[in-house]
Amino acid sequence: MDQLMEGQMWTDNSIQFPRFIAEAQMAGAFTPEILRLMAESMDLESEQVNELLERACAEWDVIVGRT
């Protein structure tokens, strides 16, 4: 991959946000307590926070398959 493409990917939030969330998920960053606090902070149900995580991970899987 050339530097221009790498630079464009680095600054593309539609790539980096799902990547960041998926990598944090894989590293175990989202403990039950963290998920509870996130749901509370975001005024969401815990199921909705989990759905966001799943969507981000699924999006990252699509991106990885595409690059």
Backbone as JSON Lines, residues from 0, in Angstrom:
{"i":0,"aa":"M","n":[0.85,-1.18,0.0],"ca":[0.0,0.0,0.0],"c":[0.9,1.25,0.0]}
{"i":1,"aa":"D","n":[0.61,2.18,-0.88],"ca":[1.46,3.37,-0.95],"c":[1.14,4.34,0.18]}
{"i":2,"aa":"Q","n":[2.06,5.29,0.39],"ca":[1.91,6.23,1.51],"c":[0.67,7.1,1.38]}
{"i":3,"aa":"L","n":[0.33,7.49,0.15],"ca":[-0.87,8.3,-0.04],"c":[-2.11,7.56,0.43]}
{"i":4,"aa":"M","n":[-2.24,6.31,0.04],"ca":[-3.4,5.5,0.45],"c":[-3.39,5.31,1.96]}
{"i":5,"aa":"E","n":[-2.24,5.01,2.53],"ca":[-2.15,4.84,3.98],"c":[-2.55,6.13,4.69]}
{"i":6,"aa":"G","n":[-2.1,7.27,4.19],"ca":[-2.45,8.56,4.8],"c":[-3.94,8.83,4.7]}
{"i":7,"aa":"Q","n":[-4.53,8.5,3.55],"ca":[-5.97,8.7,3.38],"c":[-6.76,7.8,4.32]}
{"i":8,"aa":"M","n":[-6.3,6.57,4.48],"ca":[-6.99,5.65,5.39],"c":[-6.86,6.13,6.83]}
{"i":9,"aa":"W","n":[-5.7,6.64,7.2],"ca":[-5.48,7.09,8.57],"c":[-6.42,8.25,8.93]}
{"i":10,"aa":"T","n":[-6.69,9.12,7.99],"ca":[-7.53,10.28,8.28],"c":[-9.01,10.03,8.02]}
{"i":11,"aa":"D","n":[-9.36,8.86,7.57],"ca":[-10.75,8.52,7.25],"c":[-11.45,7.98,8.5]}
{"i":12,"aa":"N","n":[-12.29,8.81,9.1],"ca":[-12.99,8.4,10.33],"c":[-13.89,7.19,10.12]}
{"i":13,"aa":"S","n":[-14.42,7.03,8.91],"ca":[-15.29,5.87,8.68],"c":[-14.5,4.56,8.72]}
{"i":14,"aa":"I","n":[-13.19,4.65,8.64],"ca":[-12.33,3.47,8.8],"c":[-11.79,3.4,10.23]}
{"i":15,"aa":"Q","n":[-11.27,4.51,10.71],"ca":[-10.56,4.48,11.99],"c":[-11.47,4.33,13.21]}
{"i":16,"aa":"F","n":[-12.68,4.87,13.17],"ca":[-13.57,4.72,14.32],"c":[-13.98,3.26,14.54]}
{"i":17,"aa":"P","n":[-14.45,2.55,13.51],"ca":[-14.77,1.14,13.73],"c":[-13.53,0.33,14.11]}
{"i":18,"aa":"R","n":[-12.39,0.69,13.52],"ca":[-11.14,0.0,13.85],"c":[-10.83,0.16,15.33]}
{"i":19,"aa":"F","n":[-10.89,1.4,15.82],"ca":[-10.58,1.68,17.22],"c":[-11.5,0.9,18.16]}
{"i":20,"aa":"I","n":[-12.78,0.92,17.86],"ca":[-13.75,0.23,18.71],"c":[-13.54,-1.28,18.65]}
{"i":21,"aa":"A","n":[-13.34,-1.83,17.47],"ca":[-13.14,-3.27,17.33],"c":[-11.87,-3.72,18.03]}
{"i":22,"aa":"E","n":[-10.8,-2.95,17.9],"ca":[-9.54,-3.31,18.55],"c":[-9.68,-3.23,20.07]}
{"i":23,"aa":"A","n":[-10.37,-2.21,20.57],"ca":[-10.6,-2.09,22.01],"c":[-11.44,-3.26,22.51]}
{"i":24,"aa":"Q","n":[-12.44,-3.65,21.74],"ca":[-13.28,-4.79,22.09],"c":[-12.43,-6.06,22.18]}
{"i":25,"aa":"M","n":[-11.57,-6.28,21.18],"ca":[-10.73,-7.48,21.16],"c":[-9.71,-7.48,22.3]}
{"i":26,"aa":"A","n":[-9.33,-6.3,22.76],"ca":[-8.37,-6.2,23.85],"c":[-9.03,-6.33,25.23]}
{"i":27,"aa":"G","n":[-10.35,-6.42,25.24],"ca":[-11.06,-6.59,26.51],"c":[-11.35,-5.3,27.25]}
{"i":28,"aa":"A","n":[-11.36,-4.18,26.53],"ca":[-11.56,-2.87,27.16],"c":[-12.97,-2.66,27.69]}
{"i":29,"aa":"F","n":[-13.93,-3.36,27.1],"ca":[-15.33,-3.11,27.46],"c":[-15.81,-4.14,28.47]}
{"i":30,"aa":"T","n":[-15.45,-3.9,29.71],"ca":[-15.9,-4.76,30.8],"c":[-17.38,-4.48,31.07]}
{"i":31,"aa":"P","n":[-18.05,-5.37,31.79],"ca":[-19.46,-5.1,32.11],"c":[-19.66,-3.74,32.81]}
{"i":32,"aa":"E","n":[-18.75,-3.37,33.68],"ca":[-18.87,-2.09,34.38],"c":[-18.71,-0.92,33.4]}
{"i":33,"aa":"I","n":[-17.75,-1.02,32.49],"ca":[-17.55,0.03,31.49],"c":[-18.79,0.14,30.6]}
{"i":34,"aa":"L","n":[-19.32,-0.99,30.19],"ca":[-20.53,-0.97,29.34],"c":[-21.71,-0.36,30.08]}
{"i":35,"aa":"R","n":[-21.84,-0.65,31.35],"ca":[-22.92,-0.06,32.14],"c":[-22.77,1.45,32.22]}
{"i":36,"aa":"L","n":[-21.54,1.91,32.48],"ca":[-21.28,3.34,32.57],"c":[-21.48,4.04,31.23]}
{"i":37,"aa":"M","n":[-21.09,3.38,30.15],"ca":[-21.3,3.96,28.82],"c":[-22.79,4.09,28.52]}
{"i":38,"aa":"A","n":[-23.55,3.06,28.82],"ca":[-24.99,3.1,28.58],"c":[-25.62,4.25,29.37]}
{"i":39,"aa":"E","n":[-25.22,4.37,30.6],"ca":[-25.75,5.44,31.44],"c":[-25.37,6.81,30.87]}
{"i":40,"aa":"S","n":[-24.12,6.98,30.5],"ca":[-23.64,8.25,29.98],"c":[-24.3,8.62,28.66]}
{"i":41,"aa":"M","n":[-24.59,7.62,27.84],"ca":[-25.16,7.85,26.52],"c":[-26.69,7.83,26.52]}
{"i":42,"aa":"D","n":[-27.28,7.63,27.68],"ca":[-28.75,7.51,27.79],"c":[-29.28,6.42,26.88]}
{"i":43,"aa":"L","n":[-28.6,5.27,26.91],"ca":[-29.0,4.11,26.12],"c":[-29.22,2.91,27.03]}
{"i":44,"aa":"E","n":[-29.93,1.94,26.53],"ca":[-30.03,0.66,27.21],"c":[-28.75,-0.11,26.94]}
{"i":45,"aa":"S","n":[-28.4,-1.02,27.83],"ca":[-27.17,-1.79,27.65],"c":[-27.17,-2.57,26.34]}
{"i":46,"aa":"E","n":[-28.35,-3.04,25.93],"ca":[-28.46,-3.76,24.66],"c":[-28.09,-2.87,23.48]}
{"i":47,"aa":"Q","n":[-28.42,-1.58,23.58],"ca":[-28.1,-0.65,22.51],"c":[-26.59,-0.4,22.42]}
{"i":48,"aa":"V","n":[-25.93,-0.33,23.56],"ca":[-24.47,-0.17,23.57],"c":[-23.83,-1.41,22.96]}
{"i":49,"aa":"N","n":[-24.31,-2.57,23.35],"ca":[-23.78,-3.81,22.77],"c":[-24.01,-3.85,21.26]}
{"i":50,"aa":"E","n":[-25.16,-3.36,20.82],"ca":[-25.44,-3.32,19.39],"c":[-24.44,-2.41,18.66]}
{"i":51,"aa":"L","n":[-24.13,-1.26,19.26],"ca":[-23.15,-0.37,18.66],"c":[-21.79,-1.05,18.53]}
{"i":52,"aa":"L","n":[-21.39,-1.78,19.57],"ca":[-20.12,-2.51,19.53],"c":[-20.14,-3.55,18.42]}
{"i":53,"aa":"E","n":[-21.23,-4.28,18.33],"ca":[-21.35,-5.31,17.29],"c":[-21.31,-4.68,15.9]}
{"i":54,"aa":"R","n":[-21.99,-3.56,15.74],"ca":[-21.99,-2.88,14.44],"c":[-20.6,-2.39,14.07]}
{"i":55,"aa":"A","n":[-19.89,-1.83,15.04],"ca":[-18.52,-1.35,14.77],"c":[-17.61,-2.51,14.4]}
{"i":56,"aa":"C","n":[-17.72,-3.62,15.12],"ca":[-16.89,-4.79,14.82],"c":[-17.23,-5.37,13.45]}
{"i":57,"aa":"A","n":[-18.51,-5.41,13.12],"ca":[-18.93,-5.91,11.81],"c":[-18.42,-4.99,10.71]}
{"i":58,"aa":"E","n":[-18.49,-3.69,10.93],"ca":[-17.99,-2.73,9.94],"c":[-16.49,-2.9,9.75]}
{"i":59,"aa":"W","n":[-15.76,-3.12,10.84],"ca":[-14.32,-3.32,10.74],"c":[-14.01,-4.6,9.96]}
{"i":60,"aa":"D","n":[-14.79,-5.64,10.18],"ca":[-14.59,-6.88,9.43],"c":[-14.77,-6.63,7.92]}
{"i":61,"aa":"V","n":[-15.76,-5.82,7.56],"ca":[-15.98,-5.48,6.16],"c":[-14.78,-4.7,5.62]}
{"i":62,"aa":"I","n":[-14.31,-3.73,6.39],"ca":[-13.18,-2.9,5.96],"c":[-11.93,-3.76,5.77]}
{"i":63,"aa":"V","n":[-11.66,-4.63,6.7],"ca":[-10.47,-5.48,6.62],"c":[-10.56,-6.38,5.38]}
{"i":64,"aa":"G","n":[-11.74,-6.86,5.08],"ca":[-11.92,-7.69,3.9],"c":[-11.75,-6.92,2.61]}
{"i":65,"aa":"R","n":[-11.92,-5.6,2.69],"ca":[-11.89,-4.74,1.52],"c":[-10.5,-4.21,1.22]}
{"i":66,"aa":"T","n":[-9.62,-4.16,2.23],"ca":[-8.3,-3.55,2.02],"c":[-7.24,-4.56,1.74]}
